[in-house]
Amino acid sequence: ITLCSGQSGNVVFTGTPGTTFAWTNDNTAIGLAASGSGNINFTAANVTATETANITVTPTQGSCEGPPVTFTITVDPLPMVDDPANVA
């Protein structure tokens, strides 16, 4: 998933009915908490350089834990232009 600074991000997890999803984030500079549960809904941070985070999601149902899945979220800075000098 790639977002621009300030853009909303939404990740919906699906799987076996009744499954819960816990996730971790290895780079909070993107604007997402270090961990959570359920779907992910956040606003990307205003970054000055590209930031990439690895998100690991672990499904659980009852006392059974499924294999974790990892994906990335990349947040790119907004493009800027320098104000050109006036030409005489």
Rosetta constraint file for C-alpha pairs under 8 A:
AtomPair CA 1 CA 72 HARMONIC 6.34 0.50
AtomPair CA 1 CA 73 HARMONIC 4.82 0.50
AtomPair CA 1 CA 74 HARMONIC 6.24 0.50
AtomPair CA 2 CA 73 HARMONIC 5.78 0.50
AtomPair CA 2 CA 74 HARMONIC 4.66 0.50
AtomPair CA 2 CA 75 HARMONIC 5.88 0.50
AtomPair CA 2 CA 76 HARMONIC 7.42 0.50
AtomPair CA 3 CA 7 HARMONIC 6.12 0.50
AtomPair CA 3 CA 8 HARMONIC 7.73 0.50
AtomPair CA 3 CA 9 HARMONIC 7.12 0.50
AtomPair CA 3 CA 44 HARMONIC 7.01 0.50
AtomPair CA 3 CA 73 HARMONIC 7.57 0.50
AtomPair CA 3 CA 74 HARMONIC 6.18 0.50
AtomPair CA 3 CA 75 HARMONIC 4.85 0.50
AtomPair CA 3 CA 76 HARMONIC 6.27 0.50
AtomPair CA 4 CA 44 HARMONIC 7.07 0.50
AtomPair CA 4 CA 75 HARMONIC 5.42 0.50
AtomPair CA 4 CA 76 HARMONIC 4.84 0.50
AtomPair CA 4 CA 77 HARMONIC 5.99 0.50
AtomPair CA 4 CA 78 HARMONIC 6.27 0.50
AtomPair CA 5 CA 44 HARMONIC 5.41 0.50
AtomPair CA 5 CA 45 HARMONIC 5.55 0.50
AtomPair CA 5 CA 46 HARMONIC 4.54 0.50
AtomPair CA 5 CA 47 HARMONIC 6.02 0.50
AtomPair CA 5 CA 75 HARMONIC 6.15 0.50
AtomPair CA 5 CA 76 HARMONIC 5.97 0.50
AtomPair CA 5 CA 77 HARMONIC 5.26 0.50
AtomPair CA 5 CA 78 HARMONIC 5.94 0.50
AtomPair CA 6 CA 43 HARMONIC 5.79 0.50
AtomPair CA 6 CA 44 HARMONIC 4.87 0.50
AtomPair CA 6 CA 45 HARMONIC 5.70 0.50
AtomPair CA 6 CA 46 HARMONIC 5.68 0.50
AtomPair CA 7 CA 43 HARMONIC 5.66 0.50
AtomPair CA 7 CA 44 HARMONIC 5.45 0.50
AtomPair CA 8 CA 41 HARMONIC 7.36 0.50
AtomPair CA 8 CA 42 HARMONIC 5.83 0.50
AtomPair CA 8 CA 43 HARMONIC 4.38 0.50
AtomPair CA 8 CA 44 HARMONIC 6.16 0.50
AtomPair CA 9 CA 40 HARMONIC 7.53 0.50
AtomPair CA 9 CA 41 HARMONIC 5.66 0.50
AtomPair CA 9 CA 42 HARMONIC 5.34 0.50
AtomPair CA 9 CA 43 HARMONIC 5.96 0.50
AtomPair CA 9 CA 44 HARMONIC 6.84 0.50
AtomPair CA 10 CA 39 HARMONIC 7.50 0.50
AtomPair CA 10 CA 40 HARMONIC 5.51 0.50
AtomPair CA 10 CA 41 HARMONIC 4.45 0.50
AtomPair CA 10 CA 42 HARMONIC 6.66 0.50
AtomPair CA 11 CA 39 HARMONIC 5.80 0.50
AtomPair CA 11 CA 40 HARMONIC 4.97 0.50
AtomPair CA 11 CA 41 HARMONIC 6.53 0.50
AtomPair CA 12 CA 39 HARMONIC 4.93 0.50
AtomPair CA 12 CA 40 HARMONIC 6.63 0.50
AtomPair CA 13 CA 21 HARMONIC 7.34 0.50
AtomPair CA 13 CA 38 HARMONIC 7.33 0.50
AtomPair CA 13 CA 39 HARMONIC 5.86 0.50
AtomPair CA 15 CA 19 HARMONIC 6.66 0.50
AtomPair CA 18 CA 61 HARMONIC 6.42 0.50
AtomPair CA 19 CA 59 HARMONIC 6.24 0.50
AtomPair CA 19 CA 60 HARMONIC 5.51 0.50
AtomPair CA 19 CA 61 HARMONIC 4.70 0.50
AtomPair CA 19 CA 62 HARMONIC 7.99 0.50
AtomPair CA 20 CA 37 HARMONIC 7.58 0.50
AtomPair CA 20 CA 38 HARMONIC 6.59 0.50
AtomPair CA 20 CA 59 HARMONIC 5.69 0.50
AtomPair CA 20 CA 60 HARMONIC 5.27 0.50
AtomPair CA 20 CA 61 HARMONIC 6.33 0.50
AtomPair CA 21 CA 37 HARMONIC 5.56 0.50
AtomPair CA 21 CA 38 HARMONIC 5.16 0.50
AtomPair CA 21 CA 39 HARMONIC 7.64 0.50
AtomPair CA 21 CA 57 HARMONIC 6.37 0.50
AtomPair CA 21 CA 58 HARMONIC 5.68 0.50
AtomPair CA 21 CA 59 HARMONIC 4.61 0.50
AtomPair CA 21 CA 60 HARMONIC 6.32 0.50
AtomPair CA 22 CA 35 HARMONIC 7.60 0.50
AtomPair CA 22 CA 36 HARMONIC 5.90 0.50
AtomPair CA 22 CA 37 HARMONIC 4.18 0.50
AtomPair CA 22 CA 38 HARMONIC 6.30 0.50
AtomPair CA 22 CA 57 HARMONIC 5.65 0.50
AtomPair CA 22 CA 58 HARMONIC 5.32 0.50
AtomPair CA 22 CA 59 HARMONIC 6.55 0.50
AtomPair CA 22 CA 60 HARMONIC 7.90 0.50
AtomPair CA 23 CA 35 HARMONIC 5.54 0.50
AtomPair CA 23 CA 36 HARMONIC 5.43 0.50
AtomPair CA 23 CA 37 HARMONIC 5.82 0.50
AtomPair CA 23 CA 38 HARMONIC 7.85 0.50
AtomPair CA 23 CA 55 HARMONIC 6.63 0.50
AtomPair CA 23 CA 56 HARMONIC 5.40 0.50
AtomPair CA 23 CA 57 HARMONIC 4.26 0.50
AtomPair CA 23 CA 58 HARMONIC 6.20 0.50
AtomPair CA 24 CA 34 HARMONIC 5.68 0.50
AtomPair CA 24 CA 35 HARMONIC 4.17 0.50
AtomPair CA 24 CA 36 HARMONIC 6.56 0.50
AtomPair CA 24 CA 55 HARMONIC 5.61 0.50
AtomPair CA 24 CA 56 HARMONIC 5.35 0.50
AtomPair CA 24 CA 57 HARMONIC 6.71 0.50
AtomPair CA 25 CA 32 HARMONIC 7.33 0.50
AtomPair CA 25 CA 33 HARMONIC 6.87 0.50
AtomPair CA 25 CA 34 HARMONIC 4.74 0.50
AtomPair CA 25 CA 35 HARMONIC 5.80 0.50
AtomPair CA 25 CA 53 HARMONIC 6.39 0.50
AtomPair CA 25 CA 54 HARMONIC 5.89 0.50
AtomPair CA 25 CA 55 HARMONIC 4.70 0.50
AtomPair CA 25 CA 56 HARMONIC 6.76 0.50
AtomPair CA 26 CA 34 HARMONIC 6.53 0.50
AtomPair CA 26 CA 53 HARMONIC 5.73 0.50
AtomPair CA 26 CA 54 HARMONIC 5.69 0.50
AtomPair CA 26 CA 55 HARMONIC 6.81 0.50
AtomPair CA 27 CA 32 HARMONIC 7.93 0.50
AtomPair CA 27 CA 34 HARMONIC 7.21 0.50
AtomPair CA 27 CA 51 HARMONIC 7.93 0.50
AtomPair CA 27 CA 52 HARMONIC 7.06 0.50
AtomPair CA 27 CA 53 HARMONIC 4.87 0.50
AtomPair CA 27 CA 54 HARMONIC 7.18 0.50
AtomPair CA 28 CA 32 HARMONIC 5.35 0.50
AtomPair CA 28 CA 33 HARMONIC 5.74 0.50
AtomPair CA 28 CA 34 HARMONIC 5.85 0.50
AtomPair CA 28 CA 53 HARMONIC 7.58 0.50
AtomPair CA 29 CA 45 HARMONIC 6.87 0.50
AtomPair CA 29 CA 47 HARMONIC 7.82 0.50
AtomPair CA 29 CA 51 HARMONIC 6.91 0.50
AtomPair CA 30 CA 44 HARMONIC 5.68 0.50
AtomPair CA 30 CA 45 HARMONIC 5.22 0.50
AtomPair CA 30 CA 47 HARMONIC 7.49 0.50
AtomPair CA 30 CA 51 HARMONIC 6.14 0.50
AtomPair CA 30 CA 52 HARMONIC 7.16 0.50
AtomPair CA 30 CA 53 HARMONIC 7.05 0.50
AtomPair CA 30 CA 74 HARMONIC 7.52 0.50
AtomPair CA 30 CA 75 HARMONIC 6.10 0.50
AtomPair CA 31 CA 42 HARMONIC 7.17 0.50
AtomPair CA 31 CA 43 HARMONIC 6.49 0.50
AtomPair CA 31 CA 44 HARMONIC 5.03 0.50
AtomPair CA 31 CA 45 HARMONIC 4.47 0.50
AtomPair CA 32 CA 42 HARMONIC 6.25 0.50
AtomPair CA 32 CA 43 HARMONIC 7.64 0.50
AtomPair CA 32 CA 44 HARMONIC 7.25 0.50
AtomPair CA 44 CA 75 HARMONIC 6.65 0.50
AtomPair CA 45 CA 75 HARMONIC 7.65 0.50
AtomPair CA 46 CA 77 HARMONIC 6.73 0.50
AtomPair CA 47 CA 51 HARMONIC 7.33 0.50
AtomPair CA 47 CA 75 HARMONIC 7.35 0.50
AtomPair CA 47 CA 76 HARMONIC 6.92 0.50
AtomPair CA 47 CA 77 HARMONIC 5.18 0.50
AtomPair CA 48 CA 76 HARMONIC 7.96 0.50
AtomPair CA 48 CA 77 HARMONIC 5.30 0.50
AtomPair CA 48 CA 78 HARMONIC 7.90 0.50
AtomPair CA 49 CA 76 HARMONIC 6.64 0.50
AtomPair CA 49 CA 77 HARMONIC 5.73 0.50
AtomPair CA 50 CA 74 HARMONIC 6.98 0.50
AtomPair CA 50 CA 75 HARMONIC 5.71 0.50
AtomPair CA 50 CA 76 HARMONIC 4.55 0.50
AtomPair CA 50 CA 77 HARMONIC 6.08 0.50
AtomPair CA 51 CA 74 HARMONIC 5.71 0.50
AtomPair CA 51 CA 75 HARMONIC 5.29 0.50
AtomPair CA 51 CA 76 HARMONIC 6.66 0.50
AtomPair CA 52 CA 72 HARMONIC 6.70 0.50
AtomPair CA 52 CA 73 HARMONIC 5.75 0.50
AtomPair CA 52 CA 74 HARMONIC 4.29 0.50
AtomPair CA 52 CA 75 HARMONIC 6.38 0.50
AtomPair CA 53 CA 72 HARMONIC 5.51 0.50
AtomPair CA 53 CA 73 HARMONIC 5.32 0.50
AtomPair CA 53 CA 74 HARMONIC 6.39 0.50
AtomPair CA 54 CA 70 HARMONIC 6.55 0.50
AtomPair CA 54 CA 71 HARMONIC 5.81 0.50
AtomPair CA 54 CA 72 HARMONIC 4.59 0.50
AtomPair CA 54 CA 73 HARMONIC 6.64 0.50
AtomPair CA 55 CA 70 HARMONIC 5.42 0.50
AtomPair CA 55 CA 71 HARMONIC 5.36 0.50
AtomPair CA 55 CA 72 HARMONIC 5.81 0.50
AtomPair CA 55 CA 73 HARMONIC 7.31 0.50
AtomPair CA 56 CA 68 HARMONIC 6.35 0.50
AtomPair CA 56 CA 69 HARMONIC 5.55 0.50
AtomPair CA 56 CA 70 HARMONIC 4.22 0.50
AtomPair CA 56 CA 71 HARMONIC 6.62 0.50
AtomPair CA 57 CA 68 HARMONIC 5.38 0.50
AtomPair CA 57 CA 69 HARMONIC 5.25 0.50
AtomPair CA 57 CA 70 HARMONIC 6.23 0.50
AtomPair CA 58 CA 65 HARMONIC 7.16 0.50
AtomPair CA 58 CA 66 HARMONIC 6.46 0.50
AtomPair CA 58 CA 67 HARMONIC 6.44 0.50
AtomPair CA 58 CA 68 HARMONIC 4.35 0.50
AtomPair CA 58 CA 69 HARMONIC 6.58 0.50
AtomPair CA 59 CA 65 HARMONIC 5.96 0.50
AtomPair CA 59 CA 66 HARMONIC 5.21 0.50
AtomPair CA 59 CA 67 HARMONIC 7.09 0.50
AtomPair CA 59 CA 68 HARMONIC 6.80 0.50
AtomPair CA 60 CA 64 HARMONIC 5.73 0.50
AtomPair CA 60 CA 65 HARMONIC 4.43 0.50
AtomPair CA 60 CA 66 HARMONIC 5.97 0.50
AtomPair CA 61 CA 65 HARMONIC 6.50 0.50
